[in-house]
Amino acid sequence: MQQATINTNTSIVVVRGGRRLSGHVSTSGAKNAALPILIGTLLSDEDSWISNVPQLDDVLTTLDLLTTLGKKVTVNGTVIMVSSGSTPGTTAPYELVKKMRASVLVMGPLLARWHQAKVPLPGGCAIGSRPIDLHLSGIEKLGGKVSLERGYVKLESQELIGNRISLDYPSVGATENLMMAASLACGTTVIENTAMEPEICDLGNCLSGMGAQITGLGSRIIKITGVEKLHGVHHDVIPDRIETGTLLLGCAVAGGEVTVEKTRPEFLGATLTNLRKAGVHVQIGNDSISVSNDGRPLPTDVETAPYPGFSTDMQPQWMALESTGTGVSVVVETIFESRFMHAGELQRMGANIKIRGRNAIVRGVEKLSGAPVAAPDLRAAAALILAGLAADGETEISGVQHLDRGYEHLVEKLHSLGADIRRSK
């Protein structure tokens, strides 16, 4: 077995628009499930095999983090084995946490296993600040002592004790951190107002496979009865619903007929509902979704919301779609305060977008024009690629290092469907 590598030798993506998409493509494993699941292996000394893991920069950062904390990691394609290695560590290095906010998820497992943890305070990011107050207040409810030390959060506890925790907001990260911590706590923990994302359920199912006692997954109340020890697990990561949605919107933007396979249609309810409203034909199979589109999308308003609402991770791609629509659409962003940075880049391509606070008013134009643009974040990179599919001429997208954090071979997958797209130095 050898470590996977990510292609970082190319710095831009070049798209020439006007090509309809056609064919079948498969979805990779979900990044937002794989990261917490890999971190969850810190809860056991036994070997674990996690399969259907996408080869992404964020996954590599997570593997580096696990290695730093004393785990041995081996990679064979999309299968990762995590086993005990060197002396366990309890400090997450700043150079890794600053690369990836999900690194803060090690707090719960480390505190539960070793009764201490030290993690750098995460800063803001391009799409807005995401404080970890809910993580820390929940850990305090379990008996953890929290202090700040030279830019690090220091956590200590002789023993975590189950408790009732009510989250002020259904935070995905806080739900994950507290689930993992409570799995080895003494007694029962009830977490109210939890996140309901499929990735939460996937983490919960993996923990259950390790011997955790968890009920209520997929609801707003999760109950965890702590156990003395967790064992290793074989777990298959769920398909990536955001990648699926991005590929479907790619067809809706460019036109054509595309089937996305190895996916879970039940995870994409809000996206599929809005695609139908936009005039896109949608057909659902057991583990596939087919879409076809021959014209400009109808104006369709969306408002981001916690799952099962419309995902904030699909908002930039939806704005790209409606930039070529037949009327005026309103996109409301309720999750992050700064997630309209892609709007300015779409405007460089001729999109008619006005930002009013958390609202974006999108007046569709008949045709976008290719232009040099820069991606400010992960989902914006995907949105600009989709806009390039619909634009006249050539679009050069820089900043695509963001793409490698969250999409496995998106350029290659779109090319296989007929898109004129390539990476270039």
C-alpha positions, 0 to 999 in steps of 0.5 A: 500500500502507498500514500495517495497523492493529489495533482497540484502541478496545474494552476488553472482550469480552462473551459470552452463553452458551448458543448452539450453534456451527455453520458454517465458518470459516478459520484465519489465518496463524500468528503464531509463524511470521510473527514469526521469518520477518519478522525473518529478512528482516534476513539479506538486502538484497533485497526479500522478500514474506511472505504470509498474515501475520495482522494482529496487534499483535505483527506491528505491533511486529515491523514497527516493529522492522524499520523501526528496524533500517533496513528499509522495510516496506509492507503490503497486507492479509496480504502484507508486503513488506520491502526495504532502506531507511535505514542499517541499525541494530544496536540493538533499542530497549527500548520494542519488546522489552518489548512482545514477547519475540520481538524477541530473535530479531534477535540472530542475524540482526544478528550474522550480517549486521553482526557486532554487535547490541545487544538489551535483556535481556527480563524475565519475563512473566505466564506465567513467566520465559523466559531467553535463556541458550540463545540466548547460549551457542549464539551463543558456540559460533559465535564470538560475544562476549557481554557485558552493558551497562546492561541490554542484551546486546551481541554482537560477532563478526568472523566466525561459525564453524560448530560443533556445538551441543547445546541443554539444552532444545528451545527454540523461540526458541534454535533459531530464533536459531541457525538464522538466525545459522548461515545466514551463518556460515562452515562447517557448524553442527549443532544438536542437541536442536532444537525440532520445532514446525511454525513452526520448519520454516516458518522453515527453509523460508523461509530455504531459499527465500532460499538457505540450506542447511538439512537435518533440519527437523522432527527433533531435529538440524538441519544448516546449511551457511553461505552467503556471501549470502541473497537475497529470497523469496516465502513463504506463512506456514503456518496457525495451529495454535493458532487452529485448536485454539481454534476447535475447542475453542470448538465442543466447549465450546458444542456444535454442528458446526463446520468449520475450513478452510485449516488443517493437520490434521497439526499438531494431532495431540495436540489432536485425539487428546485431543478424541476422548478427551473424546468429541468427534467429529472428522473430518479433511479435506485442509486442514480439520477438522470437529468436533461435540459434543452433550454435556459432555466426558469427563474427559481428562488432559493434560500439556504438552510440546514439539511434537509433545506437547500444546501449552502454548498450548492448556492454558488452553483445555483447562482451560476445556473440562474445567471443564464436563466430566463428571468429574475431569481433571488438567492438568499444565503442564511448560513454564511455572511460572506458567501457571495464572493463568487458573484463578482467573478460571475459578473466578469463573465457578463452575469447580472447580479446585485447583492443586497445584504444576504440576498442576491438578485440574479437577472438571467442573461442569454449568454455569458462570455468567457473571461479570466476569473479567480475562485475564492473558495471551494464551491465558488471554483465549481460554480465558475467551471459551470458558468464556463460551460455555458459561456461563449469563448474561453474561461480561465479559472485560477485559484483551483487549488480549492477544487482539489480540497473537495472534488475528486477529478471533477475536471476529468468527469466533466470532460468524460461527459463531453465538456471542453475542459482541461487543466493547464499550468 
